């Protein structure tokens, strides 16, 4: 019911009520942050990306609807941080850099994955969409992350993703863990390993499994 009401508001270009429906569900305890992301925001975002690939929705509508999802995510962020701080004492906590490569403009999915890792207590730096190689280089040199996570929705950006992974390995070496996610991998998970990735994530459960693996000193999934 929550999903249907939210989608109805989006289809009617009604941002205020869409945001109200999502936040009321959170404030009244009907859903927690993980449920809100998994059961509402991620399915909505996946639906929008599918419609965009099919060119069944005008670009301005896709941008408008994405802005609604972003508004809800930003409202949730203080809760995400507070929950993450409660989990930050756990072993296996990592410093992470999460971004989308150059020419990849769909970063909402990557942002939600970033919040999931934050919830699990990791130190997360989210750079957003269309990250130029030189900007990524500067961030890696400055932050020295233990984990790189990259979101790729457009299949045509897989070549750039491979080059990015090669650049990451040159700077940070083979000890850095590389996580990949996004629609470009969903139907062909073998590509994750082919271009140099270590893990694939598409949900909170996947993030928890990876985090528990690090906590138990496991390598690769």
C-alpha positions in Angstrom: 0.0 0.0 0.0 2.8 2.4 0.9 4.5 1.7 -2.5 1.3 2.2 -4.5 0.5 5.5 -2.8 4.0 6.8 -3.3 4.0 5.8 -7.0 0.6 7.4 -7.5 1.9 10.7 -6.2 4.9 10.5 -8.4 2.8 9.8 -11.5 0.7 12.8 -10.6 3.8 15.0 -10.2 2.9 15.5 -6.5 6.1 15.9 -4.6 4.8 17.3 -1.3 2.4 14.3 -0.8 4.9 11.8 -2.0 7.5 13.0 0.5 4.8 13.2 3.3 3.7 9.6 2.7 7.2 8.3 2.9 8.2 10.4 6.0 5.0 9.7 7.8 5.6 6.0 7.5 9.1 6.5 9.0 8.0 8.8 11.8 5.1 6.7 12.9 7.3 3.5 13.0 5.4 1.7 10.2 8.8 1.2 8.6 12.4 1.7 9.6 15.1 3.2 7.4 16.2 -0.2 5.9 12.6 -1.1 5.1 11.9 2.4 3.6 14.9 2.0 1.3 14.4 -1.7 0.4 10.6 -1.7 0.1 10.0 1.8 -1.3 12.9 3.9 -2.6 14.9 1.2 -4.3 11.9 -0.4 -6.1 10.8 3.1 -7.2 14.3 3.9 -8.5 14.6 0.6 -10.3 11.2 1.3 -11.9 12.3 4.7 -13.1 15.6 3.4 -14.5 13.7 0.7 -16.4 11.2 3.3 -17.8 14.1 5.5 -18.9 15.8 2.7 -20.8 12.5 1.9 -22.5 12.1 5.7 -23.1 8.5 5.4 -21.8 8.8 8.4 -19.6 9.9 12.0 -20.5 13.3 12.9 -19.2 12.0 15.8 -17.2 9.6 13.4 -15.3 12.5 11.0 -14.5 14.5 13.9 -13.1 11.6 15.2 -11.1 10.8 11.8 -9.6 14.5 11.3 -8.8 14.5 14.6 -6.9 11.6 13.3 -4.8 13.6 10.2 -3.9 16.6 12.3 -3.1 14.5 14.5 -0.7 13.4 11.5 1.3 17.0 10.2 1.4 18.4 13.4 2.7 15.7 13.6 5.4 16.8 10.1 6.5 20.5 10.9 6.7 20.7 12.1 10.3 19.1 8.8 11.4 21.5 6.9 9.2 24.5 8.6 10.9 23.2 8.0 14.4 22.6 4.3 13.8 26.0 4.0 12.1 27.7 5.5 15.1 26.1 2.9 17.3 27.7 0.2 15.1 31.0 1.9 14.6 32.6 0.0 17.5 32.4 -3.3 15.6 35.6 -4.9 14.2 36.0 -5.0 10.5 35.0 -1.3 10.1 36.3 0.1 6.8 37.1 3.5 5.3 35.1 3.6 2.0 35.0 5.7 -1.1 31.7 5.4 -3.0 31.0 7.0 -6.4 29.9 6.7 -10.0 32.5 6.9 -12.7 32.8 9.6 -15.4 29.7 9.9 -17.6 27.5 7.9 -15.2 24.8 10.2 -14.0 22.5 7.8 -12.0 23.9 7.9 -8.5 20.8 7.5 -6.3 21.3 3.7 -6.0 24.9 4.2 -5.1 23.8 6.8 -2.5 21.4 4.3 -0.9 24.2 1.6 -0.8 26.5 4.3 0.8 23.8 4.8 3.5 23.6 1.0 4.1 27.3 0.8 4.7 27.1 3.8 7.0 24.4 2.1 8.9 26.7 -0.9 9.4 29.3 1.4 11.0 31.7 2.0 8.2 33.4 5.4 7.5 31.9 6.4 4.1 32.8 9.1 1.7 30.2 9.5 -1.1 31.3 11.5 -4.1 28.2 11.2 -6.3 27.8 10.9 -10.0 30.1 11.6 -13.0 33.3 11.5 -10.9 36.2 12.6 -13.2 39.3 10.4 -13.0 41.5 13.2 -11.7 39.0 13.9 -8.9 38.9 10.3 -7.9 42.7 10.2 -7.9 42.9 13.2 -5.6 40.3 11.6 -3.2 42.2 8.3 -3.1 45.6 10.0 -2.4 44.0 12.1 0.3 41.7 9.6 2.0 43.6 6.3 1.4 40.4 4.2 1.5 40.4 0.5 2.2 37.3 -0.1 0.0 36.2 1.4 -3.3 32.5 1.1 -4.3 31.3 2.1 -7.8 27.8 2.3 -9.2 27.2 1.7 -12.9 23.7 1.8 -14.4 24.5 2.3 -18.1 26.1 -0.8 -19.9 28.0 1.6 -22.1 30.0 2.8 -19.0 31.5 -0.7 -18.3 34.6 0.1 -20.3 35.1 3.3 -18.2 34.5 1.2 -15.1 37.2 -1.3 -16.0 39.7 1.6 -16.6 38.7 3.1 -13.3 39.4 -0.2 -11.5 42.8 -0.4 -13.2 43.6 3.1 -12.0 42.5 2.3 -8.5 44.7 -0.8 -8.4 47.7 1.3 -9.6 47.2 3.8 -6.7 46.0 1.6 -3.9 47.3 -1.8 -4.8 45.6 -5.2 -4.8 44.8 -5.0 -1.1 41.9 -2.5 -1.7 38.5 -4.2 -2.0 36.4 -3.2 -4.9 32.6 -3.3 -4.7 30.4 -2.9 -7.8 26.6 -2.3 -8.1 24.0 -1.1 -10.5 21.8 -2.2 -13.3 24.8 -2.8 -15.7 25.7 -5.9 -13.6 22.4 -7.2 -12.5 21.7 -9.5 -15.5 25.3 -10.6 -15.9 27.1 -10.9 -12.6 30.2 -12.5 -14.2 31.1 -9.0 -15.5 31.9 -8.0 -11.9 34.9 -10.4 -11.8 35.8 -9.8 -15.5 36.4 -6.1 -15.0 38.3 -6.6 -11.7 35.6 -6.3 -9.0 35.6 -8.3 -5.7 32.0 -8.0 -4.6 28.5 -7.1 -6.0 25.9 -5.4 -3.9 22.2 -4.6 -4.6 20.6 -4.6 -1.2 21.0 -4.1 2.6 21.4 -7.8 3.1 24.3 -7.9 0.7 26.0 -5.0 2.5 25.5 -6.9 5.8 27.0 -10.1 4.4 30.0 -8.3 3.2 30.4 -6.4 6.5 30.2 -9.6 8.4 32.8 -11.2 6.1 35.2 -8.4 6.8 34.5 -8.7 10.5 35.4 -12.4 10.3 38.4 -11.7 8.1 36.9 -13.4 5.0 38.1 -12.3 1.6 35.8 -12.0 -1.5 32.3 -13.1 -2.0 
